[in-house]
Amino acid sequence: MIRAIVHADKEWGIGKGNGMMFSLPKDMKFFRETTMNHVVVMGGNTLRSFPNAKPLKNRVNIVLSRGQVRDDCVIVRSYEELFKAMKDHEDEEIYVIGGGEVYRELLPYCEEVLVTKVDAVGGAEVFFPNLDENPDFQCVDEGEPVDDNGLTIRFTRYKNLKTRKL
Ligand SMILES: NC(=O)c1ccc[n+]([C@@H]2O[C@H](COP(=O)([O-])OP(=O)(O)OC[C@H]3O[C@@H](n4cnc5c(N)ncnc54)[C@H](OP(=O)(O)O)[C@@H]3O)[C@@H](O)[C@H]2O)c1
């Protein structure tokens, strides 16, 4: 199954300055536990945004990039190559982990989207598509408000009513 996982502010903002807008330890823990030992798919900017631009441990990292050359993750050079790499893992849990460009392109193929909603406005430069305005998506789990480092977050889940096949 293909899922996207993201945290977004009240305006569906997800990042600025090629980084995160908030420090959210509980959300980080949820992200780590959810994706651990599975396959993660990301764009080149998201990989560069990680500490020392290193891939995530104990996960298969598939990275869409025109320019990067490295042997510590699977680099794919086009969406065609990306879809092929994802098909090679289609019996596994695949998580699309960002950023804006990759979420936007892969959203139709995601059966579910796990959205951590942050009750704040972070001044984003990069946004996730607003799923509340997308008739193809339905919120099936609203989550309880949780305090995370002084901010209120909710772990929500959306289902794609029209999932496209790879
Ligand atoms: N809130 C969250 O949960 C969350 C999660 C992840 C990321 N983010 C944020 O999202 C932002 C980054 O998002 P973004 O939209 O700038 O970038 P992105 O989606 O991470 O990556 C874009 C990159 O993907 C590669 N790419 C795109 N189209 C391609 C194609 N057709 N063929 C080959 N490669 C292609 C290029 O990489 P190269 O430049 O390497 O060639 C391009 O620069 C950051 O602020 C990050 O912190 C937020």
PDBQT file of the ligand as one rigid body, heavy atoms in Angstrom, charges set to zero:
ROOT
HETATM    1  N1  LIG A 201       6.069  18.919   6.693  1.00  0.00    +0.000 N 
HETATM    2  C1  LIG A 201       6.488  17.765   6.224  1.00  0.00    +0.000 C 
HETATM    3  O1  LIG A 201       5.992  16.706   6.630  1.00  0.00    +0.000 OA
HETATM    4  C2  LIG A 201       7.569  17.733   5.173  1.00  0.00    +0.000 A 
HETATM    5  C3  LIG A 201       8.047  16.513   4.683  1.00  0.00    +0.000 A 
HETATM    6  C4  LIG A 201       9.051  16.524   3.712  1.00  0.00    +0.000 A 
HETATM    7  C5  LIG A 201       9.557  17.721   3.257  1.00  0.00    +0.000 A 
HETATM    8  N2  LIG A 201       9.083  18.890   3.767  1.00  0.00    +0.000 N 
HETATM    9  C6  LIG A 201       9.592  20.172   3.293  1.00  0.00    +0.000 C 
HETATM   10  O2  LIG A 201       9.353  20.290   1.896  1.00  0.00    +0.000 OA
HETATM   11  C7  LIG A 201      10.352  21.160   1.346  1.00  0.00    +0.000 C 
HETATM   12  C8  LIG A 201      10.987  20.495   0.139  1.00  0.00    +0.000 C 
HETATM   13  O3  LIG A 201      10.010  20.305  -0.879  1.00  0.00    +0.000 OA
HETATM   14  P1  LIG A 201      10.280  20.685  -2.419  1.00  0.00    +0.000 P 
HETATM   15  O4  LIG A 201       8.986  20.710  -3.134  1.00  0.00    +0.000 OA
HETATM   16  O5  LIG A 201      11.157  21.898  -2.455  1.00  0.00    +0.000 OA
HETATM   17  O6  LIG A 201      11.216  19.509  -2.926  1.00  0.00    +0.000 OA
HETATM   18  P2  LIG A 201      11.136  17.897  -3.023  1.00  0.00    +0.000 P 
HETATM   19  O7  LIG A 201       9.802  17.467  -3.502  1.00  0.00    +0.000 OA
HETATM   20  O8  LIG A 201      11.683  17.286  -1.768  1.00  0.00    +0.000 OA
HETATM   21  O9  LIG A 201      12.263  17.635  -4.119  1.00  0.00    +0.000 OA
HETATM   22  C9  LIG A 201      12.271  18.276  -5.378  1.00  0.00    +0.000 C 
HETATM   23  C10 LIG A 201      13.455  17.686  -6.125  1.00  0.00    +0.000 C 
HETATM   24  O10 LIG A 201      13.082  16.431  -6.677  1.00  0.00    +0.000 OA
HETATM   25  C11 LIG A 201      13.821  16.208  -7.857  1.00  0.00    +0.000 C 
HETATM   26  N3  LIG A 201      12.886  16.141  -8.986  1.00  0.00    +0.000 N 
HETATM   27  C12 LIG A 201      11.671  16.759  -9.129  1.00  0.00    +0.000 A 
HETATM   28  N4  LIG A 201      11.094  16.404 -10.297  1.00  0.00    +0.000 NA
HETATM   29  C13 LIG A 201      11.944  15.554 -10.911  1.00  0.00    +0.000 A 
HETATM   30  C14 LIG A 201      11.910  14.841 -12.138  1.00  0.00    +0.000 A 
HETATM   31  N5  LIG A 201      10.855  14.929 -12.979  1.00  0.00    +0.000 N 
HETATM   32  N6  LIG A 201      12.948  14.056 -12.445  1.00  0.00    +0.000 NA
HETATM   33  C15 LIG A 201      14.020  13.931 -11.611  1.00  0.00    +0.000 A 
HETATM   34  N7  LIG A 201      14.101  14.585 -10.412  1.00  0.00    +0.000 NA
HETATM   35  C16 LIG A 201      13.091  15.389 -10.087  1.00  0.00    +0.000 A 
HETATM   36  C17 LIG A 201      14.804  17.361  -7.981  1.00  0.00    +0.000 C 
HETATM   37  O11 LIG A 201      15.940  16.967  -7.207  1.00  0.00    +0.000 OA
HETATM   38  P3  LIG A 201      17.463  17.403  -7.476  1.00  0.00    +0.000 P 
HETATM   39  O12 LIG A 201      17.471  18.883  -7.197  1.00  0.00    +0.000 OA
HETATM   40  O13 LIG A 201      18.261  16.611  -6.486  1.00  0.00    +0.000 OA
HETATM   41  O14 LIG A 201      17.772  17.059  -8.902  1.00  0.00    +0.000 OA
HETATM   42  C18 LIG A 201      14.022  18.475  -7.290  1.00  0.00    +0.000 C 
HETATM   43  O15 LIG A 201      14.869  19.508  -6.856  1.00  0.00    +0.000 OA
HETATM   44  C19 LIG A 201      11.333  21.448   2.497  1.00  0.00    +0.000 C 
HETATM   45  O16 LIG A 201      11.001  22.671   3.107  1.00  0.00    +0.000 OA
HETATM   46  C20 LIG A 201      11.084  20.310   3.459  1.00  0.00    +0.000 C 
HETATM   47  O17 LIG A 201      11.457  20.628   4.796  1.00  0.00    +0.000 OA
HETATM   48  C21 LIG A 201       8.098  18.911   4.713  1.00  0.00    +0.000 A 
ENDROOT
TORSDOF 0
